[in-house]
Amino acid sequence: MARRRLRTCWSLVGAIGLLLTTGLPAKALVPYVYVPQRQELEGAGMGIAQAAARLLRLGQAGDAARLAALTVQLLPEDPRGWVLLAEAQLRSNQLEQAGISLAKAKQLDPRNPGIWFAEGSLALRASKPSEAINLLEQGLKLDRSNAGAYFDLGNARILLGQSGEALAAFERASSLRKDFWEALNNQGLVLFEQGQNKAAIQRWRQVLGIKPDAAEPTLALAAGLFASGAERRSEALELAGKALDSDPNYVLESYQKEQLWGPKLRSTTQQLLLLGELKPVVDRALANASPEGESSEEE
């Protein structure tokens, strides 16, 4: 239905252009031109927005951003279109444009917590953790049950070295969404740096019960087991090989750091990867690593 309505609008645009460019007798009456009513424009705009949202779910962020831009042209006063555009721009790494879209959305709907959360996520990606915390906390005053916002808050706290507050944020996130394996994984990251290896291992095992093929918790668990003593070395080796075959980027300490791994976990992992038994796996991972690309799993 939306597609038919959009096609009609484009036909009207073509007809108007033809009328404007065709020569008319000097005394001829200007023919009546039909101008779509507001309700029809709103329907077309919402149809385009739904198509953009579908593309976004399919991972086609660039195409989604182009469609969402049409939505805000048709519905410039609807904050939902601006939020959709900002999300598509964020996912296609158009960070500056996303900031502009979010500012417009906030101007139209300042009490929408999702806008504050999106701005916080944008600040986090721009390596501005203090700004991100302020924006996220403002949003959480309006919506205390957003698991993703607590997860972003935890990541911002990690970047500022506030491990206790980070752990609390991740625990809150996983309590709100029971299958939020990323929040459980990051609890393990914090706990390991705090010297709570047993608790970290428990969290990573819990993650693998939800997401068995996730490379990050698999390698982190391998490092935790390796640090626990020789009796767990065999399992650590098996898990490390599985993780690096799944995502070779994790062989790089620089990539681990980007994923918020602390110095203790990175050092332990490097010691594990130096073991002779892992040399073929490590060499293969080094050959296949592409740190400039995106990881196969979402953080």
C-alpha positions as CSV (number, residue, x, y, z in Angstrom):
1,M,0.0,0.0,0.0
2,A,2.8,2.4,0.9
3,R,4.6,1.6,-2.3
4,R,1.6,2.4,-4.5
5,R,1.1,5.7,-2.7
6,L,4.8,6.6,-3.2
7,R,4.6,5.9,-6.9
8,T,1.5,8.1,-7.2
9,C,3.4,11.0,-5.6
10,W,6.3,10.7,-8.0
11,S,3.8,10.7,-10.9
12,L,2.4,13.9,-9.6
13,V,5.9,15.4,-9.4
14,G,6.5,14.5,-13.0
15,A,3.2,15.9,-14.1
16,I,3.9,19.2,-12.4
17,G,7.3,19.4,-14.0
18,L,5.8,18.9,-17.4
19,L,3.2,21.6,-16.9
20,L,5.9,24.0,-15.8
21,T,8.1,23.4,-18.8
22,T,5.5,23.2,-21.6
23,G,4.9,26.5,-23.4
24,L,1.4,27.9,-22.9
25,P,-0.5,30.5,-25.0
26,A,-0.2,33.9,-23.4
27,K,-3.9,34.2,-22.6
28,A,-4.5,30.6,-21.7
29,L,-5.7,29.8,-18.2
30,V,-3.2,28.0,-16.0
31,P,-4.5,24.4,-15.7
32,Y,-5.5,23.2,-12.2
33,V,-2.7,21.2,-10.6
34,Y,-3.5,18.8,-7.9
35,V,-1.4,19.3,-4.7
36,P,-1.4,16.3,-2.4
37,Q,-3.1,16.8,0.9
38,R,-1.2,16.7,4.2
39,Q,-2.7,13.3,5.1
40,E,-1.5,11.8,1.8
41,L,2.0,13.3,2.4
42,E,2.1,11.8,5.9
43,G,1.1,8.5,4.6
44,A,3.8,8.5,2.0
45,G,6.3,9.6,4.5
46,M,5.4,6.9,7.0
47,G,5.5,4.3,4.2
48,I,9.1,5.4,3.3
49,A,10.0,5.3,7.0
50,Q,8.8,1.7,7.3
51,A,10.9,0.8,4.2
52,A,13.9,2.5,5.7
53,A,13.4,0.6,9.0
54,R,13.3,-2.7,7.1
55,L,16.5,-1.9,5.3
56,L,18.1,-1.0,8.7
57,R,17.1,-4.4,10.1
58,L,18.7,-6.0,7.1
59,G,21.9,-4.2,7.7
60,Q,21.7,-1.9,4.7
61,A,22.3,1.3,6.7
62,G,23.4,3.5,3.8
63,D,20.3,2.8,1.8
64,A,18.2,3.2,4.9
65,A,19.7,6.6,5.5
66,R,18.8,7.7,2.0
67,L,15.2,6.7,2.4
68,A,15.0,8.2,5.9
69,A,16.2,11.5,4.4
70,L,13.2,11.4,2.2
71,T,11.0,10.8,5.2
72,V,12.2,13.9,7.0
73,Q,11.6,16.0,3.9
74,L,8.0,14.9,3.8
75,L,7.5,15.0,7.6
76,P,10.0,17.6,8.9
77,E,8.1,18.0,12.2
78,D,7.9,14.4,13.1
79,P,10.8,13.5,15.5
80,R,10.5,9.8,14.7
81,G,11.8,10.3,11.2
82,W,14.8,12.3,12.5
83,V,15.6,9.5,15.0
84,L,15.3,6.9,12.3
85,L,17.6,9.0,10.1
86,A,20.1,9.4,12.9
87,E,20.2,5.7,13.6
88,A,20.8,4.9,10.0
89,Q,23.6,7.5,9.8
90,L,25.1,6.2,13.0
91,R,25.2,2.6,11.6
92,S,26.7,3.8,8.3
93,N,29.4,5.9,10.2
94,Q,28.0,9.2,9.2
95,L,28.7,10.5,12.7
96,E,28.6,14.3,12.1
97,Q,25.3,14.0,10.2
98,A,23.8,11.8,12.9
99,G,24.6,14.4,15.5
100,I,22.7,17.0,13.4
101,S,19.7,14.7,13.0
102,L,19.6,13.9,16.7
103,A,19.8,17.6,17.6
104,K,16.7,18.2,15.4
105,A,14.9,15.3,16.9
106,K,15.6,16.6,20.4
107,Q,14.4,20.0,19.5
108,L,11.0,18.5,18.4
109,D,10.7,16.0,21.3
110,P,13.1,16.9,24.2
111,R,11.5,14.3,26.6
112,N,12.1,11.3,24.4
113,P,14.6,9.2,26.2
114,G,15.6,7.4,23.1
115,I,17.1,10.6,21.7
116,W,19.2,11.1,24.8
117,F,20.4,7.5,24.6
118,A,21.3,7.8,20.9
119,E,23.3,11.0,21.6
120,G,25.1,9.2,24.4
121,S,26.0,6.3,22.1
122,L,27.3,8.9,19.5
123,A,29.4,10.6,22.2
124,L,30.8,7.2,23.2
125,R,31.8,6.4,19.6
126,A,33.4,9.8,19.4
127,S,35.6,8.8,22.5
128,K,33.9,11.3,24.8
129,P,32.9,9.1,27.7
130,S,32.2,11.9,30.2
131,E,29.8,13.5,27.8
132,A,28.2,10.1,27.0
133,I,27.6,9.5,30.8
134,N,25.8,12.8,31.1
135,L,23.6,12.2,28.1
136,L,22.8,8.6,29.1
137,E,22.0,9.5,32.7
138,Q,19.6,12.3,31.5
139,G,17.9,9.7,29.3
140,L,17.7,7.2,32.2
141,K,15.9,9.8,34.3
142,L,13.1,9.4,31.7
143,D,13.4,5.7,31.2
144,R,14.9,3.5,33.9
145,S,14.3,0.2,32.1
146,N,16.5,0.6,29.0
147,A,19.1,-2.2,29.0
148,G,21.1,-0.8,26.1
149,A,21.5,2.5,27.8
150,Y,23.0,0.8,30.9
151,F,25.3,-1.2,28.7
152,D,26.6,2.0,27.0
153,L,26.9,3.6,30.5
154,G,29.0,0.7,31.6
155,N,31.3,1.0,28.6
156,A,31.8,4.7,29.3
157,R,32.6,4.0,32.9
158,I,35.3,1.4,31.8
159,L,36.9,4.1,29.6
160,L,37.1,6.4,32.6
161,G,38.6,3.6,34.8
162,Q,35.5,3.5,37.1
163,S,35.3,-0.3,37.4
164,G,32.8,-0.5,40.3
165,E,30.3,1.8,38.6
166,A,30.8,-0.1,35.3
167,L,30.1,-3.5,36.8
168,A,26.9,-2.1,38.4
169,A,25.8,-0.7,35.1
170,F,26.4,-4.1,33.3
171,E,24.6,-6.0,36.0
172,R,21.6,-3.7,35.7
173,A,21.6,-4.2,31.9
174,S,21.6,-8.0,32.2
175,S,18.9,-7.9,34.9
176,L,16.7,-6.0,32.5
177,R,17.4,-8.3,29.5
178,K,18.0,-11.9,30.5
179,D,19.7,-12.9,27.1
180,F,21.9,-9.8,27.1
181,W,25.1,-11.7,26.7
182,E,27.2,-8.7,25.8
183,A,26.5,-7.2,29.3
184,L,27.4,-10.5,31.0
185,N,30.6,-10.7,28.9
186,N,31.6,-7.2,30.0
187,Q,31.0,-8.1,33.6
188,G,33.6,-10.7,33.1
189,L,36.0,-8.2,31.7
190,V,35.6,-6.0,34.8
191,L,35.8,-8.8,37.3
192,F,39.0,-10.2,35.8
193,E,40.7,-6.9,36.1
194,Q,39.5,-6.7,39.7
195,G,41.3,-10.1,40.4
196,Q,38.0,-12.0,40.6
197,N,39.0,-14.7,38.1
198,K,36.6,-17.3,39.3
199,A,33.6,-14.9,39.0
200,A,34.8,-13.8,35.6
201,I,35.0,-17.4,34.4
202,Q,31.5,-18.0,35.7
203,R,30.2,-15.0,33.6
204,W,31.9,-16.1,30.4
205,R,30.6,-19.7,30.8
206,Q,27.1,-18.1,31.2
207,V,27.6,-16.1,28.0
208,L,28.5,-19.2,26.1
209,G,25.4,-20.9,27.3
210,I,23.5,-18.1,25.5
211,K,25.8,-17.5,22.5
212,P,28.0,-20.6,22.0
213,D,29.8,-19.2,18.9
214,A,30.8,-15.8,20.3
215,A,34.5,-15.4,19.8
216,E,35.2,-12.7,22.5
217,P,33.9,-14.6,25.6
218,T,35.4,-17.8,24.2
219,L,38.9,-16.3,24.1
220,A,38.4,-14.5,27.4
221,L,37.3,-17.7,29.1
222,A,40.4,-19.4,27.6
223,A,42.6,-16.7,29.2
224,G,40.8,-17.1,32.5
225,L,41.2,-20.8,32.6
226,F,44.9,-20.5,31.6
227,A,45.4,-18.1,34.6
228,S,43.8,-20.7,36.9
229,G,46.5,-23.3,36.6
230,A,48.0,-26.1,34.6
231,E,45.1,-28.4,35.2
232,R,42.9,-26.2,32.9
233,R,45.4,-25.8,30.2
234,S,43.9,-28.3,27.8
235,E,40.5,-26.6,27.8
236,A,42.1,-23.2,27.5
237,L,44.0,-24.3,24.4
238,E,40.9,-25.8,22.8
239,L,38.9,-22.6,23.4
240,A,41.6,-20.3,22.2
241,G,41.8,-22.1,18.9
242,K,38.1,-22.0,18.5
243,A,37.9,-18.3,19.2
244,L,40.7,-17.3,16.8
245,D,39.3,-19.5,14.0
246,S,35.9,-17.7,14.6
247,D,37.3,-14.1,14.7
248,P,41.0,-13.8,13.8
249,N,41.1,-10.1,14.9
250,Y,41.2,-11.2,18.5
251,V,44.8,-12.3,18.0
252,L,45.8,-8.7,18.0
253,E,46.3,-7.0,21.4
254,S,45.3,-3.6,19.8
255,Y,42.0,-5.1,18.8
256,Q,41.4,-6.5,22.3
257,K,42.0,-3.0,23.7
258,E,39.4,-1.6,21.3
259,Q,36.9,-4.1,22.7
260,L,37.7,-2.7,26.2
261,W,39.8,-5.5,27.4
262,G,41.9,-4.4,30.4
263,P,45.7,-4.7,30.7
264,K,45.6,-7.8,32.9
265,L,43.4,-9.8,30.5
266,R,45.4,-8.7,27.5
267,S,48.7,-9.7,29.1
268,T,47.3,-13.1,30.2
269,T,45.9,-13.7,26.7
270,Q,49.2,-12.8,25.0
271,Q,51.0,-15.3,27.3
272,L,48.5,-18.0,26.3
273,L,48.9,-17.3,22.6
274,L,52.7,-17.7,22.9
275,L,52.3,-21.4,23.7
276,G,53.8,-23.7,21.1
277,E,50.6,-25.7,20.7
278,L,48.8,-22.6,19.5
279,K,51.4,-21.5,17.0
280,P,49.6,-22.8,13.8
281,V,46.3,-21.2,15.0
282,V,48.0,-17.9,15.9
283,D,49.9,-17.8,12.6
284,R,46.7,-18.4,10.7
285,A,44.8,-15.7,12.7
286,L,47.6,-13.2,12.1
287,A,47.4,-13.8,8.4
288,N,43.6,-13.4,8.3
289,A,43.2,-10.5,10.8
290,S,41.6,-7.3,9.4
291,P,41.4,-4.9,12.3
292,E,40.2,-2.1,10.1
293,G,37.1,-4.1,9.3
294,E,34.1,-4.8,11.5
295,S,34.1,-7.8,13.9
296,S,31.8,-10.6,13.0
297,E,29.9,-10.1,16.2
298,E,28.3,-7.1,17.7
299,E,29.6,-5.6,20.9
